[in-house]
Amino acid sequence: MMAQAANAQGNKDKTNLTVSNVYSKLKAAILPLRKYGAANIVGFVSSVTLDLLEHSTDY
């Protein structure tokens, strides 16, 4: 439901994630949520995104 609401409001990013940009893209996506407190943020990523993140030099 949250994803549907975000898409309906135009809150989507079609950037292709790569090893070099995945960390910064995730950080940028989380930034607006930090006002609720870092302990309250739970996120889910695909296995492809996790693989990119694990190979990222920024992580």
N, C-alpha and C positions, 0 to 999 in steps of 0.2 A: 504494500500500500504506500509506503513512503517513497519508493522508487517511482511509482505511478504518479504521485503528487508532484514530485520533483520534475519529472518529464513534462507534466501538464503545465508547470510554471516556467518551463524553458531552462531549468537548472540541469543541464547536461553538457558534457564536454566530449567531443569526438576525437580528441587527441590520441594518436597511436602511442601507447606507452613503450618505452625502450629502456634498456639498462641505464642509459645516461639521464633520462628524465623522470623515471618512475618515482623516485624518492621525493623530488621537489613537487611533483604533481599531487602526491598523496598529502604532503605537508600543507600545500595550498588548499586542498579540499577540506582538511581538518581545521584549518585556521578559524573559520567562522563559528565552529562548534566549541572552541576552547572557552568561550564565555560561560559555558555551562559547567566548566571544571574538567580538567584532564582526566580525573578518575571516573567520570561518567561517560566517556566516549568508548563505544564498542564498534568496531568496524569489521567488515567481511570483505575479502578480496578473492578473486578467482585464483586458481592454482597457477595460471600463467602469470598473473600479476605478482604473486608471491615469489615465483621463480625469478622474475626480473628484479624484484626487490632484493632477493638473496644474492644476486650477482652484481648489484649496484655498488659502485665504489663509494657512494655517499652514505650508504646505510651502515 
